[in-house]
Amino acid sequence: LRFFVGGFSSQWGFFAAGIYVGAALGVLGLLAGFMFPDRPFWTFLGQTAWGPSSSFILVAVPLVLLMGEILLRAGLSEKLYRALNVWLDRMPGGLLHTNIVASGVFSAISGSSVATAATMGSVAMPFFQGRGYDPKMVMGSLAAGGALGNLIPPGITFIVYAVMTETSVGALYLAAVFPSLLVMGLFIAVILLNRAGAPPPGARIPLRIKLASLVDLIPTAVLIFVVLGTIYAGIATPTESAALGVVASIVLAMVERKFSLRMLSSSAEATARNTAMIGLILVGAYVLNYVIGLLGVPQAVAKLVGELPFPPWVIM
């Protein structure tokens, strides 16, 4: 328990000092190994870090990130935002609802909170210029929408969690559908309750224009079907569906006449940076989990909580 309290404090101290998350986790695990030299840490440490990090499922991570980067550079995310704005502009809160819904839809093809927040932020901000929106509500809705990238399939978090717990990725995707819709609904409800920070709705948009805007949603619908539809139908594994999504995004970029080798190179470079960051966090977390498991920290904490003189509902 002393290690749990001291380790928890040290971990947040590392974070506050600006140390990379992956390095902070790994260093904490190594420090624990030096503190308890009587335990056989070093015998299986390399195998523990290598085993999960070499899992075939993790190949889906760079593929999903690459798909999102290609979509951003092909301009398809801007089309998505513009089309949804046509349908949501009359709601109290207007563009703020577009931030949430567009982020949710884009999360279903990008799989990354970082990519969703960065993409929707760059696409949405020009639409708010001179419109009279409260900057706090604008940035808050974009931050909340970006967080959906970790909750809506095919989020990278699901893939990493599936590797660490040996759980089916498809089962996790199915389990996340209702919670993700619930969270989106709650975000929209918050905007409706705080719509004082938004100007009144604009002029009514003719139905003809709304129906015409649906064409801009076709590329997104195709990608969602390719990525998620193939998984739910049992046609492809998550890794295979991510590869299909990359191919589909390249084809759509070609249709939009935005594809080039330079664009593909910049997308691959951004993907490599984000993949390296995620990989470092994963390895550091495995090293730390291995050490605290060997020390029996989870069992000690569970015993402490179980012996507390409180009824079950307090423990929950």
Beta strands, then each sheet from edge to edge (+ up, - down):
end
